[in-house]
Amino acid sequence: MATEIDVFSDFVCPWCLIGTHRLERVLDDLALTESTVIRYRPFMLDPNTPSEGRSVPEELRRKYGRDPAPMFKHVETEARASGIRLDLAKQPLMLPTVRAHTLMRHTAVVHQHAFAKDLFESYFLEGENIHDLMMLAELALPHGHTTVEVARLCEDEHELAQTKREAEMPARMGIHGAPFFIINSTLAISGAQPEDVFRRALQQSGAAADAS
C-alpha cells in the first residue's frame, strides 16, 4: 500500500528545502521512494511579496532588529549537515511564489516532488528568479507542462486567486509554519526535523513495515 505524504511548504523557505531533503533521504534509506506519493500544498510565507521581490537581509533586520548573519550561518550549517551546499548569499531576494504554487497545483502528483526539488535548487542553490515566466517554463517542462500552459496559468488571475485561497487553508487547519508534513492523513511533523524523526514517524505509520 502506498504511503501518502502531504507537504505544506514554500519554495523560498530554506527550512522547507532542508526538511524535504531530509524526508527524501529517509525515504531512500527505507526503500520507500517508489511506494510513496508526495503531494505539495501551497504555503506562502508572504503572499504580498512584490514582483520585484524583497531583500531578505533587510526584512530580517527590520523584523528582529539585529544582524541576520548568525541566523544565516545556522541555516547553512544545518543544510550542509544534510548534504546541501547552501550559501544564502546567492539569493538575497524573497520572491513571490504564487506562480510556482499555481503550476504545482496543475502538476501530476507523480512529478510534484521532482518539480519542487527543481524549484528549491533553482532558487536557493543557483540564485534564479522563480517568479520569472521563462525560468518557470524551463523548470516546468520536464514535469509535464508546456511553455504555453505555463504562460496561461501564471497570467490567469482566477488561477492565481485560487492558489492564494488554497494557501490560506493551512492556517485554518492550525498550521502556522513551514515545512509541515502529514503522513497518511494521521501523523504530523512540524518543521525541518532530524532524519530520525521522519524515520520514526514512517515506522509508526506502518510504511516502513510495509516496505520490509
N, C-alpha and C positions, 0 to 999 in steps of 0.2 A: 504494500500500500504506500502511495506517495506521501511524503511529508510536505506540508504546505506552510510556508512562512510569509507573513505579510511584513514588509519593511516600510516604516514611515521615516523618510529621510529627505534631506535637501542636498542638491549637488554642489552647493557652496559651503557645506558644513564639513570641516576637517574631521570631526569625530565620527561623522557618517561614513566618510572614506575609510577610516580606521576600523570602525565597527563592522562594516560589510566585508572588509578584507579578512578580519578575524573569523567571521562566520564562514566565509568561503574556505579558509584554511581548515577549520574543524570539519566541515562537510567533506572535504577531500580526505582528511585523515580518517574519518569514519566510513569512507566509501559510500557516502550518501549523495554525492553530487548529482548522479544520474537520476536518482529517485526523488529528488526534492524540487518542488515548484516554488519559486520565489516571486512574489508579486510586490512591486514598488508602488507605494501610496504617496500622494503628494503631501509634503510638509514644507511650508515656506517660512524660513527664518525671518524674512522681512518682505511681505507682499507688496510693500510700497517702494521697493528699491527702484530708482530711476533707470532708464535705459542705458545711460552712460555709466552707471554703477556708482558705488560709494567707496571711499578709501577705508579699508579695514583698520589700519593703524589709527587713523583719526577717529573712527567710530568707537574703537575700544578705549582710546584716551578720553573721549567725551563721556563714555558710559562709566568707566571705572576711575577716572581721574589719575591715572598713572601710566607709566611707560609699559606698553604691551609686550615688550621683548621677552620678559620671563614667561609669559603665557605662551608665546610662540615657541619658545625653546621647549617647554613642557610637552606641547602637542607634537613637535617634531621628534622629540625623544621617544614618545610613545609610538609614533608611526614607524620610526626606524627599528624599534624593538620588534615590530611585527613584519619587518622586511620591506617597508615603504620608504623610498628615498625622498621624503618630503622636505621641501625648502619653501616656507611660506612667503619668502621674499619674491618668489617667482610670480606670485599672483597677489598684488596689493589691493585688488578691487573686489568688493562684493557686487555681484552682478544679478540681475533679475533672472529667475528660473521658471517663470510661468510658461514660457515656450517649451523648455525642456520637459517640464512635467506634462504639458499637453501632448507632446509627442509620445511620452512614456505611456500615457493613458491609452493611446492608439497602437501600442506595440504589443505584439503577441507575447503571451506570458513566457513562452519558451525562449524569447530573445531579451526579456527585460533585464535580467541580471548582467548579461554581457553589455547591453546598451548602457546601463547605469555605470558599469565599470569604465567604459569608454568616456562617459561624461565626467566622472570624477577625475580620471587621469588627465584628460584634456585640460580641465580647469586648474587642477592643483599642480600636476607634475610638468605640464607644458605651458602653463600660463595663458591659455587660449580664452577667447571670449565666447562662452557657450550661450550667449544671448543672440549672437550674430547668425543670421539665416544661412549664410554659406557654410559656416562652421557646423551648424546643426545638421545641415543636409549631408555634409561629409561624414559626420558621426553616425547619422541615422541610416544611411544607405545600406550598410552591411546587416542591418537588423530589420529588414523587411519594408522599408519606406522608399519612396521615390522623391526626387527633388521637387516635383510639382506638388506632391502631397505635403511635404514639409512646409513649403511656402503657404499652401492653402490653410493648413491647420494653425500655423504660427501667426497668421494675419487675420484669422477669423475671430472676431470679438466675442461671439457666442461660445466658441470653444475655449477661449481664454477665460471667460467668465465662469464657465463650468469648472475649469481647473481650480480657479480661486475658491469656488464654493466647496469643492472636494477637499481643498487644503484647510478649510475651516473645520472639517469633520474631526480630526484628531483632538482638538481642544474640547469638543463636545463629548468625546469618549474619555476625557480625563488625561489625555496625552499632551504634555506641555513642553516636551523637549525631544530632540532627535539626536541619534537614531533611536527608534523604538521597534522592537521585534515581537511579533505574535506567532507562536508555533502551534500549528494545528488548532487554531482558534481558542486555545486554552491557556498556554503558558506565555507569559510576557517577560521580556528582557528590556530594561531601560538603559540606554547609554552604550558606549563602546566598551563593553565588559571584557575582562580577560578571556582567553580562549577556553579555559576550564569551565567558566560559567556557561558558555554556549554548549560545551560538551555535556555537562551535567543536565542541562535543560533538554537537549536532544535525547539523552538516555532516559530521562524521566518521562518524556513524551512517548517513549516506545519506539522512536525512529531508529535509534542505534541498534536496539534488539532486533528490529525487523531486518535491518541490513545484515546483521550477523547470521 
